[in-house]
């Protein structure tokens, strides 16, 4: 049996009397795109914080690529191949876009010197579509471009597992289309992706597996259609009226986004891909 890329066993985090993550166990095979959804306060970001080492664990184990990383600090986990974006993007405001991405490359040891880090950073700045802003101060970027910068910084760290925490929040429909295309291109290089997302129309268009957290515990895990029709998920998260009203719409949106991504990919087959600069 193939060892999963990530395995979580009985992960728990208590803040005083509040159980933010409650005995969560799951495994993520290499190469998957997985959606993580749930109501506000369900524990989604706390789960990410636990895996990436930003918050200490109360109980449980985390195994990444066969190695126990449960007690490792955040910087060692990041350098070991797990990267993330943040809900609230906070680039280094006085540094340029290129310098911000260089910082990610240097932090992860993904460049032995400034020249290598700069070359790596230029590759990812171009990949996310920010090449014309490379020498612009990060403080001057609009929200959509700050989201792209956050993604470029994470990619420059050379992750094998990437958490995207609300990376699509606040984007327009056109910007969402570009973001979804980037997610597919990243996945095509073998990076495993876990997307934390409230926009169901977006998440069901890119994932083949959904995880649902509720009150910190795993409520449902499976293919999107099965999960969104799970009575427990409808009761705790979607609501009966929403489920009845939007099931057909969600399926239509999923097909629409996948067709858009397919057309974009067909037109771009001769373009360099994410891994070509490595």
C-alpha positions in Angstrom: 0.0 0.0 0.0 1.3 3.4 -1.0 2.2 5.7 1.9 0.1 8.9 1.8 1.8 12.2 1.5 0.2 13.5 4.6 -1.4 11.5 7.5 -3.1 13.0 10.5 -4.0 10.8 13.5 -6.3 12.1 16.2 -5.3 15.7 15.9 -6.7 17.9 18.7 -6.3 21.4 19.8 -8.0 22.9 22.9 -8.0 26.6 23.8 -9.0 26.5 27.4 -12.4 24.8 27.4 -12.9 25.3 23.7 -12.1 22.3 21.4 -11.1 24.0 18.1 -10.0 20.8 16.4 -11.4 17.6 17.7 -9.7 14.2 17.1 -9.3 14.7 13.4 -7.8 11.8 11.4 -7.3 11.8 7.6 -4.8 10.9 4.9 -4.0 12.8 1.7 -2.4 10.9 -1.2 0.2 12.6 -3.3 -1.2 14.6 -6.2 -4.7 15.2 -4.9 -6.6 18.5 -5.0 -8.7 18.5 -1.8 -11.3 21.0 -0.7 -11.7 21.8 3.0 -15.1 23.5 3.8 -17.3 24.1 6.8 -19.1 26.9 8.7 -17.3 29.9 10.2 -15.5 28.7 13.3 -15.5 25.1 12.2 -11.7 24.8 12.8 -10.5 24.9 9.2 -7.7 27.5 9.6 -6.8 26.1 13.0 -6.3 22.7 11.4 -4.0 24.3 8.8 -2.1 26.1 11.6 -1.6 22.8 13.4 -0.2 21.0 10.4 2.1 23.9 9.5 3.4 24.4 13.0 1.9 27.8 13.8 -0.1 26.5 16.7 1.0 23.7 19.1 -1.0 20.5 19.2 -2.9 19.3 22.3 -2.9 15.7 21.0 -2.3 13.7 17.9 0.3 13.0 15.3 1.2 14.4 11.9 3.2 12.3 9.4 4.5 14.0 6.2 6.3 11.8 3.6 6.7 9.1 6.2 8.3 11.5 8.8 6.8 12.5 12.1 6.6 16.3 12.0 4.3 16.7 15.0 6.7 18.6 17.2 8.7 20.5 14.5 8.6 24.3 14.5 6.9 26.1 11.6 10.1 27.1 9.9 11.4 23.5 9.7 8.0 22.3 8.4 8.1 25.0 5.7 11.6 24.1 4.7 10.6 20.4 4.7 8.1 20.9 1.9 4.8 22.3 3.3 3.8 25.8 2.3 0.7 27.9 2.8 -1.0 31.1 2.0 -2.9 33.3 4.5 -6.4 34.6 4.6 -5.2 38.1 5.2 -2.3 38.8 2.8 0.5 40.7 4.4 3.5 41.2 2.0 6.5 43.1 3.0 5.1 46.5 1.9 8.3 48.4 1.3 9.9 45.6 -0.7 9.2 45.0 -4.4 7.1 42.1 -5.7 10.3 40.4 -6.8 12.0 41.0 -3.5 9.0 39.5 -1.6 9.2 36.3 -3.7 13.0 36.2 -3.3 12.4 36.2 0.5 10.3 33.0 0.2 13.0 31.3 -1.9 15.8 32.3 0.4 13.8 31.3 3.6 13.2 27.8 2.3 16.8 27.3 1.1 15.4 27.3 -2.5 18.4 29.3 -3.7 22.0 29.1 -2.6 22.6 32.8 -3.2 20.9 36.0 -4.2 21.2 35.3 -7.9 19.7 31.9 -7.7 16.9 33.2 -5.5 16.3 36.1 -7.9 16.1 33.7 -10.9 13.7 31.5 -8.9 11.6 34.5 -7.9 11.4 35.8 -11.5 10.1 32.4 -12.6 7.2 32.4 -10.1 6.4 36.1 -10.5 6.0 35.4 -14.2 4.0 32.2 -13.6 1.4 34.0 -11.5 1.2 36.9 -14.0 2.9 39.6 -12.0 6.0 40.1 -14.3 5.0 43.7 -15.2 4.8 44.5 -11.5 8.1 42.8 -10.6 9.8 46.1 -9.6 6.6 47.7 -8.0 6.4 48.1 -4.3 4.0 45.4 -2.8 2.1 48.1 -1.0 0.9 49.4 -4.4 -0.8 46.2 -5.5 -4.6 45.8 -5.6 -6.1 42.8 -3.7 -6.1 40.4 -6.6 -2.4 41.0 -7.3 -1.6 40.7 -3.6 -3.2 37.3 -3.6 -1.1 36.3 -6.6 2.0 37.6 -4.8 1.1 35.5 -1.8 0.8 32.5 -4.1 4.2 33.2 -5.7 5.9 33.5 -2.4 4.6 30.1 -1.3 5.6 28.5 -4.6 9.1 29.9 -4.4 9.5 27.8 -1.3 9.3 24.6 -3.5 6.4 22.9 -1.6 5.2 19.4 -2.2 2.1 20.2 -0.2 0.4 23.6 -0.5 -2.5 24.9 1.7 -4.5 27.7 0.0 -6.4 29.4 2.7 -9.3 31.5 1.2 -7.0 32.5 -1.7 -10.0 33.3 -3.9 -11.9 35.6 -1.4 -12.7 39.0 -2.8 -11.9 38.2 -6.4 -14.1 39.0 -9.4 -15.4 36.3 -11.8 -12.6 37.0 -14.3 -10.0 36.9 -11.5 -11.5 33.6 -10.2 -11.1 32.1 -13.6 -7.4 32.9 -13.7 -6.9 31.7 -10.1 -8.5 28.4 -10.9 -6.2 28.0 -14.0 -3.2 28.6 -11.8 -4.4 26.0 -9.3 -4.7 23.4 -12.0 -1.3 24.3 -13.4 0.3 23.9 -10.0 -1.3 20.5 -9.5 -0.1 19.4 -12.9 3.5 19.6 -11.6 2.7 17.2 -8.8 2.1 19.6 -6.0 -0.6 18.3 -3.7 -3.1 21.1 -2.8 -5.6 21.5 0.0 -8.0 24.4 -0.6 -9.9 26.1 2.3 -12.8 27.8 0.6 -16.2 29.3 1.3 -17.2 29.7 -2.4 -18.7 26.3 -3.1 -19.1 27.1 -6.8 -15.3 27.5 -6.9 -14.2 24.6 -4.8 -16.4 22.0 -6.5 -15.0 23.0 -9.9 -11.4 22.1 -9.0 -11.5 19.3 -6.4 -12.4 15.6 -6.6 -12.6 15.2 -2.8 -14.3 17.4 -0.1 -13.6 17.4 3.6 -16.2 19.1 5.9 -15.3 20.2 9.4 -18.0 21.1 11.9 -17.3 22.1 15.5 -13.7 21.0 14.9 -14.6 17.4 14.0 -14.6 15.7 10.6 -18.2 15.6 9.5 -17.9 14.2 6.0 -15.2 13.1 3.5 -15.7 12.0 -0.1 -16.5 13.1 -3.7 -18.1 16.5 -3.9 -21.5 15.4 -5.1 -21.8 12.8 -2.3 -20.6 15.2 0.4 -23.0 18.0 -0.7 -25.8 15.5 -0.6 -24.9 14.1 2.8 -27.8 14.8 5.2 -25.4 15.7 8.0 -23.6 18.3 5.8 -27.0 19.8 4.7 -28.2 20.0 8.2 -25.0 21.5 9.8 -23.7 23.6 6.9 -25.7 24.0 3.7 -29.2 24.1 5.0 -32.0 22.3 3.2 -33.2 25.3 1.2 -29.7 26.1 0.0 -29.1 22.5 -1.0 -32.3 22.2 -2.9 -31.9 25.5 -4.6 -28.2 25.3 -5.5 -27.4 21.7 -6.3 -28.1 22.1 -10.0 -26.4 25.5 -10.1 -23.3 24.1 -8.4 -23.0 21.3 -10.9 -23.5 23.7 -13.8 -20.8 26.0 -12.4 -18.4 23.1 -11.9 -18.8 22.1 -15.6 -18.5 25.7 -16.7 -15.2 26.3 -14.8 -13.7 23.0 -16.0 -14.6 23.8 -19.6 -13.0 27.2 -19.2 -9.8 25.7 -17.8 -9.7 23.1 -20.5 -10.0 25.7 -23.2 -7.2 27.8 -21.6 -5.0 24.8 -21.3 -5.6 23.8 -24.9 -4.6 27.3 -26.1 -1.5 27.3 -23.8 0.0 23.9 -24.5 3.1 25.5 -26.1 3.7 27.8 -23.1 6.3 27.0 -20.4 4.7 25.3 -17.4 5.2 25.8 -13.7 7.9 23.2 -13.3 10.0 24.3 -16.3 12.1 26.7 -14.3 13.2 24.2 -11.7 
